[in-house]
Amino acid sequence: MPVNFEAIFANFLEKKKDLKVISVASCTKKAEPNSASKMLVDILNPNLLYFLDYNTTQSYHNMNENPLISVSFMDDAHFTGYRLSGPCEILQSGPEYDRISESWDKRVIA
């Protein structure tokens, strides 16, 4: 059964101004699952989601060990859930990190 991830990502983009928290599911290499709420920082077309995590969480350790995650959110108004799964990358420095940090600062101030 084909899944139209482009349409699902379009829903993330459409609702991004209202989204503050997303659910992130990760897993160790031994298939020990973890799901946790994370603060959404930004969503950029065509397929990038940025969220805040700390290096002391189980999610962070899982993403270092097994960089595949599933991200979901709920559209409460329409009682519809959305989920995207795929590889992730942890940013700790560099121009992209700086740009996302700025975006987070603006979001917190707003």
N, C-alpha and C positions, 0 to 999 in steps of 0.2 A: 504494500500500500504506500504510494508516494505521499510525502508530507511537503506542503508548500511552506518552507521556512521563510521565504521572502515575505509572504503574507503575515506570518507570525511576527517577524521582525518589524514590519510596518505597523502592527498594533503596538509594539513597544514604543516606536517613535511617536505615534499618535498620542499616546498617553503619558509620555515622558515627563511633561510638566506637572502631572498629578502624582507621579510615582516617587515615593521616598524610600520605600523598603522593598527588597526583593528576597526571595528564598533561593539559597544556593545549596545544592546538594553536591557532595564530593564523596570520594571513596578511597580507602587505602588500597595498596596493591593486593592485599589479602581479602579484598571485597568487604571491608568493614565500613558501612555507610555512615554518613553524617549529613545532616541538613540543618542550616542555620539562617536566620534572617541577617541581611547585610544592608547597609546604607548605600543606596544607589547614588553614584556621583554624576554619571553622564551616559548618554546613549548617542552614538554617532553612526550615521549612514556610511557605508552600506551594512556593516554587521559587527559593530563594536559596542560592548557594554563595559562600563567601568564601575566598580564598587569598592567600598572601603572595607578593609580587613586588617587585623593586627597579627603580627608574627607569633603571637602566643596562642592562637586559636587552633582547634582541631582542623578546621577548614583549611587554614594556611598550610599546616603540615601535610594534609592530604593533597593539596594542589601542588606542593613541591614534589611529593612522592609519585603522584598520579595526576597529571595535568588535564584531566577530563572532568567537566562539571556539567550540571544541569541547572538552569536558572529559570525560575517561574515567578509569575505575579498573577494577582486576581483583579479582574475588573468588577468591583463590587456593584456598580450601577447596573451592569448587564448580567451579573452572576456568571461570568465566563472566565476561565483560567487559560493562561498561555505558558508554554514551556519551550525553551531552546536548550539544546545540548551540544557540547563540542569542546574543543581544546581551549585552555586558558594559559595566560602568561602573567607572571607576577612582575610588576614594575616596582623598582626600588630607587631608581635614579634616572637621570637623563632628561632630554627635552620633552618627551611625551609625558613623563612623570610630572615634570614641572607644570605643564599645561593642564593636566588633570587636577593637580593640587590647587591651581588657581581656580579652576571650575568648581572644585569642592568649596573653597573659601567663599566664592560668590553665592553658592547655594546655601551655605550656612548663614551668611549675612541676610539673604532674602528671607 
